Amino acid sequence: ILFCGTGIGVSISANKVPGIRAALTHDTYSAERAAKSNNAQIITMGARVIGPELAKAIVDTWLASEFDEQGPSAGNVQAINRLDAAKA
C-alpha cells in the first residue's frame, strides 16, 4: 500500500517493477475492482486527496476482495502477464 500526494506518482513508479500491478484507488469500488478484475498486488492512494477514514475503508475493501479468475477481465491480466514475461 503506497501513498503520495495524489497517488499517481507512486502508482506509475510501482508499475515499472516487472510483475507488479499497482492500482490507484480513490474509493471502495475502485479498491474492490483493483483486486477482483485486475489482480492488483499494490494499491496506491493520494494522501492529499482522501482522508484517513476513507483510506482505511479502501484498504479493508481491497484486503477482503479476491481476484476472479473466471471473470471477464481474467484475459486482460493474462495478457499483462505475457507482456511482463516478454520483457524479462
C-alpha positions in Angstrom: 0.0 0.0 0.0 1.6 3.2 -1.2 0.8 6.8 -0.6 2.0 10.1 -2.1 0.2 13.4 -2.6 -2.1 12.2 -5.3 -1.3 8.5 -5.5 -0.4 8.9 -9.2 3.4 9.1 -8.9 3.7 6.0 -6.7 1.4 4.1 -9.0 3.5 5.0 -12.0 6.7 4.1 -10.2 5.3 0.8 -8.8 4.1 -0.3 -12.2 7.7 0.0 -13.6 8.6 -3.1 -11.5 8.2 -6.3 -13.6 5.3 -8.4 -12.5 3.7 -5.7 -10.4 0.2 -4.4 -11.0 -0.5 -1.3 -8.9 -3.8 0.4 -9.0 -4.7 4.0 -8.0 -7.7 3.8 -5.7 -9.9 6.6 -4.6 -13.0 4.8 -3.3 -14.0 1.4 -2.1 -15.4 0.4 -5.5 -12.0 1.1 -7.2 -10.3 -0.9 -4.5 -12.6 -3.9 -5.0 -12.2 -3.8 -8.8 -8.4 -3.5 -8.4 -8.4 -6.9 -6.7 -11.3 -8.7 -8.4 -10.7 -7.6 -12.0 -7.0 -6.6 -12.2 -5.4 -8.8 -9.5 -3.5 -5.8 -8.2 -0.9 -6.6 -5.7 -0.4 -3.0 -4.7 -2.9 -0.2 -4.2 -2.0 3.5 -4.2 -3.8 6.5 -2.7 -3.4 10.2 -2.5 -2.9 11.5 1.0 -3.9 15.0 -0.1 -7.0 13.6 -1.9 -8.6 11.3 0.6 -9.0 11.3 4.3 -7.9 8.7 6.9 -11.3 7.1 7.3 -11.8 6.6 3.6 -8.2 5.3 3.3 -9.0 2.7 6.0 -12.2 1.7 4.2 -10.3 1.4 0.9 -7.7 -0.9 2.5 -10.3 -3.0 4.2 -12.2 -3.5 1.0 -9.1 -4.3 -1.0 -7.9 -6.8 1.5 -11.3 -8.5 1.6 -11.5 -8.8 -2.2 -10.0 -11.7 -4.3 -9.2 -11.9 -8.0 -11.9 -13.5 -10.0 -10.0 -16.0 -12.2 -13.2 -16.7 -14.2 -14.3 -13.1 -14.5 -14.4 -11.1 -17.8 -11.1 -9.4 -17.0 -9.1 -12.5 -16.4 -7.9 -12.5 -20.0 -6.6 -8.9 -19.6 -4.5 -10.0 -16.6 -3.1 -12.9 -18.6 -2.2 -10.5 -21.4 -0.4 -8.3 -19.0 1.5 -11.3 -17.6 2.6 -12.2 -21.1 3.9 -8.7 -21.7 5.8 -8.9 -18.5 7.3 -12.3 -19.4 8.3 -10.9 -22.8 10.2 -8.0 -21.2 12.2 -10.4 -18.9 
